[in-house]
Amino acid sequence: MESVLEKIRSSADVRKLNEKELKQLAEELREYILQVVSKQGGHLAPNLGVIELTVALHKFLHLPQDQIVWDVGHQCYAHKILSGRKEEFLTLRQKGGLSGFPKPNESPCDAFVAGHSSTAISVAVGLTQAALHDGARRHVVAVVGDGAMTGGMVYEALNHGGGLQTPFTGILNDNEMSIG
């Protein structure tokens, strides 16, 4: 069977895939992340838990024009791979290599540096408001884990975004795996 992952150079390549190829891509991403993390170290569970979600986001969004804000940077490995950093992924968490977190200086597909939780909604509101101010047409998606819901900043950001009627998409990954 021909590898689907080998054909992916950017999100545009993901958008061309059919349902069968998308499922194969998810499996190949899991295998690749397992191989690299077993050698380089890193955060395995958070990344394996968002594979299908990440593939779906890359299928339907137009990165880097659209933006994904990861509330927990530990879950961005598939995103890095699908946004053109597959070969660089072999340098994950190594000196001079890819960061284990989203970093805009690595790729225009990384909207914000995120380490730990509770900031994505605030950032998504800000990015969306900036786009509206500039007249830019873009979708902003905040991917929030259930652990983030323990931080008050999430609720303040939801209230602020709601008060401004900010049109962003929030995805709650409620997998009951928060560290707290």
Phi and psi in degrees as a GROMACS rama.xvg file:
@    title "Ramachandran Plot"
@    xaxis  label "Phi"
@    yaxis  label "Psi"
@TYPE xy
-72.2802  138.586  GLU-2
-70.0513  132.9  SER-3
-83.0151  -40.5592  VAL-4
-58.4854  -35.2757  LEU-5
-63.5408  -21.8052  GLU-6
-88.7629  -7.51067  LYS-7
-89.7149  118.555  ILE-8
-115.818  -18.5428  ARG-9
-164.034  174.763  SER-10
-60.3145  -30.3921  SER-11
-58.7744  -34.4887  ALA-12
-69.2179  -34.6885  ASP-13
-66.0558  -38.4808  VAL-14
-63.2161  -21.3258  ARG-15
-83.6023  -9.6716  LYS-16
-80.5642  147.96  LEU-17
-89.5079  177.625  ASN-18
-59.7691  -43.2583  GLU-19
-62.56  -43.1069  LYS-20
-66.8255  -35.4981  GLU-21
-63.4445  -41.6518  LEU-22
-63.7922  -41.6478  LYS-23
-65.1639  -39.8825  GLN-24
-60.0111  -43.0696  LEU-25
-59.9498  -43.8641  ALA-26
-64.1993  -43.5906  GLU-27
-66.1719  -36.319  GLU-28
-61.9603  -45.0563  LEU-29
-56.9804  -48.4227  ARG-30
-61.5752  -44.7556  GLU-31
-64.8065  -45.5161  TYR-32
-62.3467  -42.7371  ILE-33
-58.6411  -44.7395  LEU-34
-61.1748  -48.7278  GLN-35
-69.9314  -46.4684  VAL-36
-65.6773  -32.703  VAL-37
-65.2948  -24.4175  SER-38
-96.9247  -40.4634  LYS-39
-97.2664  -17.6846  GLN-40
85.7962  171.257  GLY-41
138.512  -171.296  GLY-42
-100.895  106.596  HIS-43
-84.5699  -56.2183  LEU-44
-57.8343  -47.9347  ALA-45
-60.1521  -34.1561  PRO-46
-74.5667  -41.934  ASN-47
-66.6405  -27.691  LEU-48
-75.5633  -11.1928  GLY-49
-122.155  18.6581  VAL-50
-58.7242  -57.1586  ILE-51
-62.5387  -39.6822  GLU-52
-60.1531  -45.0635  LEU-53
-65.6779  -42.9525  THR-54
-60.2802  -43.7172  VAL-55
-62.6934  -42.5434  ALA-56
-62.1912  -41.6918  LEU-57
-71.8054  -24.5027  HIS-58
-71.9851  -39.2021  LYS-59
-105.38  -18.8614  PHE-60
-93.2469  161.344  LEU-61
-113.922  84.2139  HIS-62
-80.7331  146.681  LEU-63
-89.1301  1.80621  PRO-64
-57.4197  -52.1295  GLN-65
-77.3042  162.268  ASP-66
-133.478  139.144  GLN-67
-111.487  129.019  ILE-68
-111.804  113.942  VAL-69
-87.0872  123.24  TRP-70
-69.0692  -35.2347  ASP-71
-119.87  113.248  VAL-72
-62.879  -19.0199  GLY-73
-62.5332  -12.4562  HIS-74
-108.703  23.5259  GLN-75
-101.926  7.89166  CYS-76
-61.5282  -47.3933  TYR-77
-63.0245  -37.4731  ALA-78
-59.8307  -44.9829  HIS-79
-60.7976  -45.0839  LYS-80
-63.783  -45.9351  ILE-81
-72.1603  -17.8125  LEU-82
-99.0091  26.2248  SER-83
95.5199  14.9844  GLY-84
-115.917  30.3968  ARG-85
-60.2774  -48.891  LYS-86
-67.5692  -41.3202  GLU-87
-65.3099  -22.8372  GLU-88
-60.0655  -24.3626  PHE-89
-64.6822  -16.1437  LEU-90
-98.9096  11.8741  THR-91
-49.1771  128.907  LEU-92
61.2862  22.165  ARG-93
-105.801  154.938  GLN-94
-57.702  125.739  LYS-95
79.5478  -0.0204299  GLY-96
-99.9144  -166.997  GLY-97
-68.8318  142.909  LEU-98
-74.0388  156.454  SER-99
-80.3459  1.96092  GLY-100
-127.401  162.462  PHE-101
-63.7689  138.15  PRO-102
-143.15  113.572  LYS-103
-56.6667  -26.2652  PRO-104
-76.3801  -10.187  ASN-105
-85.7242  -36.2199  GLU-106
-159.838  141.652  SER-107
-66.665  -10.4058  PRO-108
-79.9353  -9.97939  CYS-109
-95.5764  109.521  ASP-110
-77.1013  -26.672  ALA-111
-161.737  143.671  PHE-112
-76.8146  118.14  VAL-113
-126.966  131.307  ALA-114
-108.382  -73.2557  GLY-115
-115.705  176.04  HIS-116
-78.0358  166.199  SER-117
97.1372  5.98863  SER-118
-106.634  -17.233  THR-119
-61.7681  -39.8815  ALA-120
-65.7753  -44.5744  ILE-121
-59.0791  -45.6186  SER-122
-64.655  -43.0735  VAL-123
-62.106  -41.1121  ALA-124
-61.6366  -45.8927  VAL-125
-63.589  -45.5742  GLY-126
-63.2836  -39.8723  LEU-127
-67.6913  -44.4287  THR-128
-62.4298  -39.0176  GLN-129
-63.2333  -42.9165  ALA-130
-62.9676  -42.9944  ALA-131
-61.8557  -42.9076  LEU-132
-61.456  -39.9374  HIS-133
-84.6058  -5.6268  ASP-134
75.6372  16.5446  GLY-135
-79.9509  144.171  ALA-136
-102.76  107.944  ARG-137
-152.667  153.566  ARG-138
-99.0862  135.987  HIS-139
-117.514  128.96  VAL-140
-121.893  127.339  VAL-141
-103.388  122.423  ALA-142
-101.447  113.55  VAL-143
-117.611  131.185  VAL-144
-87.3869  162.671  GLY-145
-63.1635  -26.612  ASP-146
-64.5337  -30.8092  GLY-147
-65.5009  -25.2504  ALA-148
-70.8279  -3.6105  MET-149
-89.2168  -6.81387  THR-150
-100.321  131.781  GLY-151
-61.8235  -25.3035  GLY-152
-60.9628  -32.9486  MET-153
-60.7746  -44.7071  VAL-154
-70.8277  -37.3047  TYR-155
-62.5043  -42.8751  GLU-156
-66.1404  -40.0999  ALA-157
-62.401  -42.7247  LEU-158
-63.2339  -44.1612  ASN-159
-64.7336  -48.962  HIS-160
-60.5182  -40.0882  GLY-161
-66.156  -40.9543  GLY-162
-63.0656  -35.3681  GLY-163
-85.1042  -6.13679  LEU-164
54.3192  49.9981  GLN-165
-77.9535  121.48  THR-166
-87.4415  77.1778  PRO-167
-118.929  167.94  PHE-168
-108.457  130.74  THR-169
-113.507  131.663  GLY-170
-117.482  122.025  ILE-171
-95.9485  114.876  LEU-172
-89.6967  84.2974  ASN-173
-89.6348  75.0809  ASP-174
-99.2156  6.81154  ASN-175
56.806  36.4671  GLU-176
-120.526  20.2025  MET-177
-64.2637  147.751  SER-178
-66.4261  -35.6707  ILE-179
